Amino acid sequence: MKIITLGTGNAFTSNGRANASVLLDGTFKILFDCSPQTIQSLRKLNLAPNQIDYIFISHLHGDHSGGLPFFLLNLKHRESGTVTVSGPPGLEKQIHTVYTEYFGDIDMNKFFKFQNLDSKYPFNLEYIEGDHSILDFIYKIEYDNKTIVYTGDTRPVDLSNFANNADYLIHEAGELSSDLANISAHTTPIQAAKIAKEANVKNLILIHRPNFDQKLIDEIHSIFPNTLMPNDLDIIE
């Protein structure tokens, strides 16, 4: 299985990096979040939207779910197929409302299969609530002999049990200041490194991040050496 960071930037696309979206490319192609730039990122990898099997949305902020109307547009007019979509309550309504405003009415069920998170998937899925300004889900998926945890947006939460011994913890690092992080309901990279250490994960991937200077990078690595700070379209194996 490969982890492909389609977008690693924060809501402000710091340093020109796309908003957060991550592709797990293995037995199934699983997308964590769907930013407005996700279709563009997929096409740069020569992937079509109908090749994605599952999409899991962490929360309903536009930089994490705003690409879904465009995903739907491509499925309707460019590629055939149905993609399974799951996420917080209100997701289906949000997609239909935005799509209708942009492009007109549509029967979404021809292209999206909305699946309740508590239903059965062909892989192990668990989720817990994060601590963001709106409802945010933290996901754990186990397949292809790997355990991946993805946080979406959240203040620091105790993941010592939920992410314990995970192969990869993909954690947001949206603010550099702990005070600003608390106000905006995000996590700093230092806090994320401490969370990874406490959970004894094998690797930490920081996304949804602003720019880091070398001093900060060194401090992060001093806390959790196996920290990756990938750029857009990087492939982690």
Secondary structure, 3 states (H helix, E strand, C coil): CEEEEEECECCCCHHHCCECEEEEECCCEEEECCCCCHHHHHHHCCCCHHHCCEEECCCCCHHHHCCHHHHHHHHHHCCCCCEEEECCCCHHHHHHHHHHHHHCCCCHHHCEEECCCCCCCCCEEEEEECCCCCCCEEEEEEECCEEEEECCCCCCCCCCCCCCCCCEEEEECCCCCHHHHHHHCCCCHHHHHHHHHHHCCCEEEEECECCCCHHHHHHHHHHCCCEECCCCCEEEC
